[in-house]
Amino acid sequence: MADEIVNRVANSKLVTFDLEDYYVEGERVLFDISDWLYEGLLLKEKDFREHVKNHDWTQYNEAYVALYCATDAIIPSWAYLLISTELNQFAKKVVIGNLELLETVIFSEIINTLSLDTFKNKPVIIKGCSSKPIPESAYPLLISKIQPVVKSIMYGEACSTVPLFKKK
């Protein structure tokens, strides 16, 4: 009789961790404040406050927003904070920076709240390929969270992994 094919990966204690599984759905918005500056470079407080007051903030309901300035203007910190006070009433998350920083902050919060029970004394494969925008910085954040409790960490797919760490 022919030998039965056994899926050793499925039967192993390997834990595959895919950051894509933790991707938070929702609109991402890159909000450029340079349109509210005089000639794109100079912040006039009265005019700026008027823009903030008259803007329709409801369009950012449940969105993730990254505030930035596309020009080389010097923006006082209070300007971003003023916008944040309005956005925080509607948006799920507001950061000052680009979309990659926004994703990093989102993933940082997710990783910080992970339960480590699933990983305790187990070999872990961190899946590398993703169709969603996973920031590179999420991977070392994940490793720093799970490394103290895992048996080993590998990167890639179960069929071809790169070993990264093994508890001694």
Protein Blocks (a to p, Z undefined) as FASTA:
>chain_A
ZZddddfklmmmbdcddfklmpccdddddddfklmpghhlaccfklmmmmmmmpcfklmg
oiacddddfbfcdcdfklmmmmmmmmmmmmmbdceddfklmmmmmmmmmmmmpcfklmgo
pacdddfbdcbdcdfklmmmmmmmmmmmmmbdceddfklccdfbdcZZ
